[in-house]
Amino acid sequence: QHVVSSCKISLIEKIWNWRHDSILINIARFLAKIPNLNVYCDIDDSEFQTPSLITGDIERPDIVLIKDNKCTILELTVGFETNMNKNSKRKLEKYTNLINRLNEHYDTQYVDLSMGTIGVIGNESKDLQKVFEKMGLQPQESDYLIRKIINVCIRTTYFIFCQRNKQWEVPTLLAW
């Protein structure tokens, strides 16, 4: 637990950001294939525009999806499995004002994607497959995307664990 989700040095050195952003880029790239869906993703130097274009600079969720008059805010949290419920509540509180503001212009939906460091998806995210299907993915595509992000989470956590006690050099994001 300490190595993959609790170490203060890893937090300061942003080691976990690599895992988070690796999962995020896979989601964004997959969803970007949906026709007429605009994907905004909060990853530096990515091929996506920043969510700040929609949300402003104060509150910047991980992914904002715009299709017609619908806005979906997707917030990814990867932490230790026993903290998933607490993390979900904290993130919802953080974005409540943003959701209310966006509801003035869009039909806004907040999607919490809470994952454990070993790829477990939290109960708060149990409708994730249905959410992806509402956006335009076929059921088998939605299932594939979920399996893919679980796989990326497991692989990146394993890599972080293997790099413990070594100098951290940020690898390229794990995306395929």
Salt bridges, closest charged atoms under 4 A:
ASP21 OD1 - HIS20 ND1 3.04
ASP42 OD1 - ARG60 NE 2.94
GLU47 OE2 - ARG29 NE 2.67
GLU59 OE1 - ARG101 NH1 2.73
ASP62 OD2 - HIS20 NE2 3.16
GLU75 OE2 - LYS91 NZ 2.66
ASP107 OD2 - LYS70 NZ 3.73
ASP143 OD2 - ARG147 NE 3.02
